[in-house]
Amino acid sequence: MDENERRERIGALARQIWEAEGRPDGQDQRHWLMAERLFDAELQAAGHTVETRR
């Protein structure tokens, strides 16, 4: 998976979180970070190695 695909998947997850929380304003960063953790968990569940990106 390339970086663009990764960002698209994380963006989709972040949007799902935002919508599930009632679309609150000002929570973009929190939603993105939550989505990154979910994405990493998806990769681990599928047996992929997760790189630390910090």
Secondary structure, DSSP 8 states (H G I E B T S, - for coil): --HHHHHHHHHHHHHHHHHHTT--TT-HHHHHHHHHHHHHHHHHHTT-------
